[in-house]
Amino acid sequence: MNLLETIQKRIPYRYGVLLAIILLIFALKQFMSLLLLTIIFSYLAMSVAKPLAHFLKISRALSIALVYIIFISVVSLAIQHGAATLIEQIKSMITLAMNWNWQDNALLQDVYKNVNQYTSMFNSKDLISESLSQLNHIGHVIYQLVLALLFSFIFSMTYPKLRLWSMNFLHSPFKKFFGEFYIIVHRFIIILSKLFEIQLIICTINTALMFLVLLSLHFPYLLGFTILIFVLGLIPVFGVVISLVPLTITAFIIGDWDTVIIIVVAVALIHLFESYFLHPHLMSQKTHMPILIILLNLIIMEHFFGVWGLIIGLPILTFLLDFFQIQKFNHEKR
């Protein structure tokens, strides 16, 4: 018996397929954001279109088209309202800066001196270069979102034909390899989609809580901030903290330090509620993992993969536990 036969007997075939998938992921690393966004958009679109088609008694293709039309319309209105909100905030900040008596406030003088000392270290070329770099990054993100939306629409509309065409791989001479490949990828997509549904529930709860806080403070541009909080809430745990920046600036413009403190305390409490109860509790119910393991997973995956680590870190861990038959992931069949 040679070495290859020994390895084939001791190591299951599916482990070799998993290794091939991991190598393929590393080879296509620069396209992972586009691929994951396409998967998420496609799953959400088809999940919404199925009951919509049943309720309205329309075809599958028409229901999917309707879902994308509604989504694009809502996003367009959100961008339009968000841009108006941003312009009004900038105007308010300029007015505040011009009318404020900076010379009479020692704290603001110290802040100005520190900021001026820090910014004086950079020359105009560095600032322009950094600004262009950030704009390029933002443009790349927008490009990926638009492309993922287009690909997801094409995938959702042609899914039955694509599924039928993919069966050719299962009848090829390499049907054993492609069979295992299909099972592994399909299982991961199911886990990713189910856990993303949980994140949507968490995001909705956080947005509702912040909406009540902003409403009680008579916040302006309430719709714009609600949309912003919901979008940032799709980033587990840290999305709530990111939303703190525009909220505190607006609170300072419309009120005083008391309003800012109320916003900071509200965001901190919601962040703690999500981090240490809502997110771990709902996720642990779905994954049946201890809360401590989930928190450690979020911290470690964020360190290695950044924001995407927060989104796909738990699905990866859940998939690996399921793959190695340590803890099976049970999901409702659609």
LOKOL-777249 format. One line per 2 residues: their letters; for each residue x, y, z of C-alpha. Coordinates in Angstrom, 2 decimals. Layout:
% residues N
A> X,Y,Z  ...
% end
This chain:
% residues 334
MN> 0.00,0.00,0.00  1.51,3.32,-1.02
LL> 1.34,6.64,0.87  -1.54,8.04,-1.23
ET> -3.77,5.04,-0.50  -2.96,5.30,3.21
IQ> -3.92,9.00,3.28  -7.14,8.30,1.35
KR> -8.16,5.67,3.88  -7.35,7.72,6.98
IP> -8.64,11.09,5.79  -12.24,11.25,4.57
YR> -12.71,12.51,1.02  -14.87,15.42,2.14
YG> -11.98,16.89,4.18  -9.95,17.10,0.99
VL> -12.83,18.88,-0.73  -13.07,21.33,2.19
LA> -9.34,22.02,1.87  -9.81,22.68,-1.87
II> -12.62,25.13,-1.09  -10.44,26.96,1.45
LL> -7.63,27.28,-1.10  -10.14,28.55,-3.67
IF> -11.37,31.17,-1.18  -7.82,32.42,-0.61
AL> -7.26,32.57,-4.37  -10.44,34.65,-4.79
KQ> -9.96,36.67,-1.61  -10.34,40.06,-3.33
FM> -13.79,39.03,-4.62  -15.12,37.73,-1.28
SL> -16.98,40.94,-0.38  -18.80,40.91,-3.71
LL> -19.59,37.21,-3.40  -20.91,37.46,0.17
LT> -23.02,40.52,-0.61  -24.48,38.73,-3.64
II> -25.35,35.69,-1.52  -27.01,37.81,1.17
FS> -28.99,39.94,-1.29  -30.10,36.89,-3.27
YL> -31.25,35.01,-0.19  -33.20,37.96,1.18
AM> -34.81,38.68,-2.20  -35.93,35.09,-2.74
SV> -37.09,34.77,0.87  -39.34,37.83,0.51
AK> -40.46,37.03,-3.05  -41.76,33.55,-2.21
PL> -44.52,34.59,0.25  -45.18,37.73,-1.84
AH> -45.87,35.61,-4.94  -48.18,33.38,-2.91
FL> -50.04,36.34,-1.38  -50.49,38.36,-4.60
KI> -51.00,35.27,-6.81  -48.29,36.35,-9.25
SR> -45.39,34.55,-10.90  -42.06,34.02,-9.21
AL> -40.19,36.29,-11.66  -42.69,39.11,-11.22
SI> -42.53,38.88,-7.42  -38.72,39.07,-7.49
AL> -38.83,42.08,-9.82  -41.34,43.74,-7.47
VY> -39.06,43.12,-4.47  -36.11,44.79,-6.21
II> -38.23,47.72,-7.40  -39.47,48.34,-3.86
FI> -35.96,47.96,-2.42  -34.36,50.35,-4.92
SV> -37.16,52.89,-4.37  -36.71,52.79,-0.60
VS> -32.92,53.10,-0.90  -33.28,56.04,-3.31
LA> -35.62,57.85,-0.93  -33.28,57.08,1.96
IQ> -30.27,58.48,0.09  -32.21,61.58,-0.92
HG> -33.41,62.19,2.62  -30.00,61.31,4.08
AA> -28.22,63.77,1.77  -30.65,66.54,2.76
TL> -30.07,65.67,6.42  -26.30,65.81,5.98
IE> -26.42,69.18,4.20  -28.62,70.66,6.93
QI> -26.29,69.32,9.63  -23.24,70.88,7.96
KS> -25.06,74.21,7.68  -26.05,74.01,11.34
MI> -22.48,73.22,12.40  -21.14,76.18,10.39
TL> -23.74,78.50,11.92  -22.90,77.18,15.39
AM> -19.19,77.70,14.87  -19.70,81.27,13.61
NW> -22.07,82.30,16.40  -20.29,80.59,19.30
NW> -18.16,82.77,21.52  -15.07,80.61,21.52
QD> -12.94,83.05,23.47  -15.15,82.79,26.56
NA> -14.99,79.02,26.80  -11.71,77.66,28.19
LL> -12.61,74.04,27.37  -13.26,74.80,23.69
QD> -10.05,76.85,23.54  -8.06,73.84,24.75
VY> -9.81,71.58,22.26  -9.07,74.04,19.43
KN> -5.40,74.27,20.42  -5.01,70.48,20.54
VN> -6.78,69.97,17.22  -4.79,72.79,15.60
QY> -1.52,71.36,16.94  -2.42,67.91,15.59
TS> -3.55,69.10,12.16  -0.50,71.35,11.76
MF> 1.62,68.19,11.54  0.08,67.44,8.14
NS> 0.66,69.44,5.01  -1.98,70.12,2.39
KD> -0.63,67.42,0.04  -1.02,64.75,2.74
LI> -4.55,65.88,3.50  -5.54,65.90,-0.18
SE> -3.94,62.49,-0.73  -5.74,61.02,2.29
SL> -9.05,62.56,1.22  -8.71,61.13,-2.29
SQ> -7.83,57.75,-0.82  -10.95,57.77,1.36
LN> -13.13,58.86,-1.55  -11.68,56.07,-3.67
HI> -12.44,53.57,-0.91  -16.02,54.83,-0.59
GH> -16.44,54.67,-4.36  -15.17,51.08,-4.39
VI> -17.65,50.09,-1.66  -20.54,51.69,-3.56
YQ> -19.40,49.95,-6.76  -19.38,46.57,-5.01
LV> -22.84,47.17,-3.52  -24.32,48.09,-6.90
LA> -22.61,45.15,-8.63  -23.73,42.73,-5.90
LL> -27.29,44.02,-6.23  -27.19,43.48,-10.02
FS> -25.68,39.99,-9.70  -28.18,39.01,-7.01
FI> -31.07,40.14,-9.23  -29.78,38.07,-12.17
FS> -29.15,35.09,-9.87  -32.62,35.31,-8.28
MT> -34.39,35.62,-11.63  -32.49,32.74,-13.26
YP> -32.11,30.50,-10.18  -34.22,27.58,-11.52
KL> -32.23,27.47,-14.78  -28.90,27.84,-12.94
RL> -29.81,25.01,-10.59  -30.77,22.77,-13.51
WS> -27.55,23.66,-15.38  -25.41,22.97,-12.28
MN> -26.66,19.37,-12.27  -24.30,18.77,-15.19
FL> -21.39,18.86,-12.72  -23.00,16.06,-10.71
HS> -23.10,13.83,-13.79  -19.53,14.51,-14.90
PF> -16.54,12.17,-14.37  -15.75,14.23,-11.23
KK> -19.24,13.86,-9.78  -17.93,12.71,-6.39
FF> -15.85,15.86,-5.95  -18.59,18.22,-7.15
GE> -21.17,16.39,-5.04  -19.18,17.01,-1.87
FY> -18.45,20.57,-3.04  -22.16,21.26,-3.47
II> -23.09,19.82,-0.06  -20.43,21.86,1.78
VH> -21.16,25.18,0.02  -24.93,24.75,0.28
RF> -24.67,23.98,3.99  -22.58,27.08,4.67
II> -24.97,29.32,2.71  -27.92,27.96,4.73
IL> -26.12,28.66,8.02  -25.01,32.13,6.89
SK> -28.54,33.03,5.76  -30.26,31.81,8.92
LF> -27.87,33.68,11.20  -28.18,36.82,9.06
EI> -31.93,36.65,9.67  -31.21,36.79,13.40
QL> -29.00,39.85,12.85  -31.89,41.55,11.03
II> -34.13,40.93,14.05  -31.47,42.38,16.38
CT> -31.03,45.37,14.07  -34.79,46.04,14.05
IN> -34.98,45.94,17.86  -32.01,48.32,18.23
TA> -33.48,50.73,15.68  -36.85,50.73,17.44
LM> -35.23,51.52,20.81  -33.14,54.36,19.38
FL> -36.18,55.71,17.51  -38.05,56.03,20.81
VL> -35.10,57.83,22.41  -34.74,60.28,19.49
LS> -38.49,60.84,19.39  -38.56,61.75,23.09
LH> -35.74,64.26,22.51  -37.60,65.82,19.52
FP> -34.67,65.03,17.22  -34.76,66.60,13.73
YL> -34.42,64.49,10.56  -35.87,61.52,12.46
LG> -36.41,59.42,9.33  -32.83,59.96,8.14
FT> -31.32,58.99,11.49  -33.61,55.96,11.78
IL> -32.44,54.68,8.39  -28.81,55.37,9.32
IF> -29.12,53.48,12.61  -30.78,50.53,10.86
VL> -28.06,50.30,8.18  -25.26,50.53,10.75
GL> -27.11,48.01,12.90  -26.39,45.34,10.28
IP> -22.83,45.42,11.65  -23.06,43.26,14.78
VF> -22.21,44.90,18.11  -20.12,47.79,16.73
GV> -22.75,49.32,14.44  -24.51,50.97,17.37
VI> -21.23,52.60,18.48  -20.50,53.98,14.99
SL> -23.91,55.68,14.95  -22.85,57.60,18.06
VP> -20.78,60.10,16.02  -23.53,61.79,13.96
LT> -26.01,61.50,16.83  -23.83,63.33,19.35
IT> -22.97,66.08,16.85  -26.65,66.68,16.14
AF> -27.51,66.52,19.85  -24.93,69.23,20.52
II> -26.35,71.40,17.72  -30.02,71.17,18.74
GD> -29.55,71.17,22.51  -26.81,71.34,25.08
WD> -24.46,69.04,26.93  -27.41,67.40,28.71
TV> -28.80,66.23,25.36  -25.40,64.88,24.36
II> -25.08,62.99,27.65  -28.56,61.48,27.22
IV> -27.64,60.28,23.71  -24.31,58.83,24.87
VA> -25.95,57.02,27.80  -28.77,55.70,25.57
VA> -26.33,54.41,22.93  -24.12,52.87,25.63
LI> -27.07,51.07,27.23  -28.34,49.77,23.88
HL> -24.80,48.69,22.97  -24.47,46.78,26.25
FE> -27.95,45.31,25.79  -27.03,44.08,22.30
SY> -23.50,42.94,23.11  -24.14,41.06,26.32
FL> -27.75,39.95,26.03  -29.60,40.37,22.73
HP> -26.93,39.23,20.26  -25.47,36.36,22.32
HL> -28.91,35.24,23.56  -30.62,35.09,20.15
MS> -27.54,33.66,18.46  -27.02,31.08,21.20
QK> -30.64,29.96,20.78  -30.01,29.37,17.09
TH> -26.50,27.95,17.35  -26.83,26.39,20.83
MP> -23.42,27.78,21.77  -22.48,29.35,25.12
IL> -22.64,33.15,25.18  -18.95,33.38,26.15
II> -17.92,31.41,23.04  -19.97,33.75,20.83
LL> -18.39,36.86,22.36  -14.88,35.44,22.00
NL> -15.64,34.49,18.40  -16.74,38.05,17.59
II> -13.59,39.56,19.11  -11.19,37.12,17.41
ME> -12.84,37.21,13.98  -13.02,41.03,14.02
HF> -9.28,41.11,14.71  -8.47,38.90,11.71
FG> -11.14,39.91,9.17  -12.36,43.35,10.28
VW> -16.03,44.20,9.79  -16.66,41.09,7.68
GL> -15.34,39.03,10.60  -18.20,40.35,12.73
II> -20.74,39.37,10.08  -19.46,35.94,8.98
GL> -17.38,34.95,12.03  -20.21,33.15,13.81
PI> -21.50,31.42,10.65  -17.96,30.12,10.02
LT> -17.65,28.73,13.55  -21.15,27.24,13.38
FL> -20.36,25.67,10.02  -17.09,24.13,11.25
LD> -18.79,22.63,14.32  -21.48,21.25,12.03
FF> -18.99,19.99,9.43  -16.87,18.09,11.95
QI> -20.05,16.74,13.58  -19.24,18.38,16.92
QK> -22.57,20.21,17.08  -25.19,19.92,14.36
FN> -26.95,23.04,13.13  -30.69,22.48,12.86
HE> -32.69,24.71,10.57  -36.23,24.76,9.31
KR> -36.51,23.59,5.74  -37.92,26.12,3.36
% end
